[in-house]
Amino acid sequence: MAEVARWVDIHRPVAFHVDVSVEMAVFVRAMGIPVTVQAMPGVRADRPHALGYGLADAVIAAWPDWVPLPVHLNDIAPRVHRVGGISRFADSYYPKETFRRPTETGDAGSVTIMLGAGGTDAPTAYWQGVAECLRAAGHSCELIGQNSWVTDPFRAISTADVVVSAAGQNSVADLAALGKRAVVVPQTRPFEEQQATAQTLAASGLAVVLQPDWHEVNSVERWPALIEHALGTDPGWERWQTAGAASRAAQVLLGVAR
């Protein structure tokens, strides 16, 4: 906090964006700096979150404008900007045509299982078993994350016919930007944020979504059927509004700065 205070004293920012830290938002706003914060899905009606959202000059929600606001944001609705899913894969930095490929003849469909650094509700051994079961069913399968960490998951995601992913906002935005058929596995997180996102995806038909008790009732033998289900979907991921989302978020920040 002392380091941030020194930085503010030296640089005199005209706006300060805070991710999800209520403490930092309150601290910077108390120094007289306009603050913007990132909205989070789920149930965040507690007093600390209400304080953080209430003092913000603007709130950036990285989901589409058709997704209803969570109840905890209703009181500040005019200051909430739903800009769409923000993904670095949505711009032209990556040559997508280089990585996309059709399913090869005789291939049952390639699968990438993407495990984030935040941990999963099932041990790595479970996912290794899933990968082995899918390979036995004729799918090529790549497991990334945790014990198989990669710095940039673009190739693994973009070349897969189906991606298995958690329901974090970044992962969902990446799936949307690349138009991937997906099986989304919501993880247990504070404030039920991934459950809220997963429910939106399921209701809109954008992904195959597993239930909260998925790791208890879904044995590895059920995964080939789940992948086949996903292969038969045609998700309209353009509805997640990743195109231009980062620019729309930047415009919100610039508006507060002005």
Secondary structure, DSSP 8 states (H G I E B T S, - for coil): -HHHHHHHHHH--S-EEESS-HHHHHHHHHTT--EEEE---S---SHHHHHHHHH-SEEEE-S-TTS---GGGGGGGGGEEE-----GGGSSSS-HHHH-----TT----EEEE--TT--SS-HHHHHHHHHHHHHTT--EEEEBTTB--S--HHHHHT-SEEEE---HHHHHHHHHHT-EEEE-----GGGHHHHHHHHHHHHTSSEE--TTHHHH--GGGHHHHHHHHHT----GGGG--TTHHHHHHHHHHHHH-
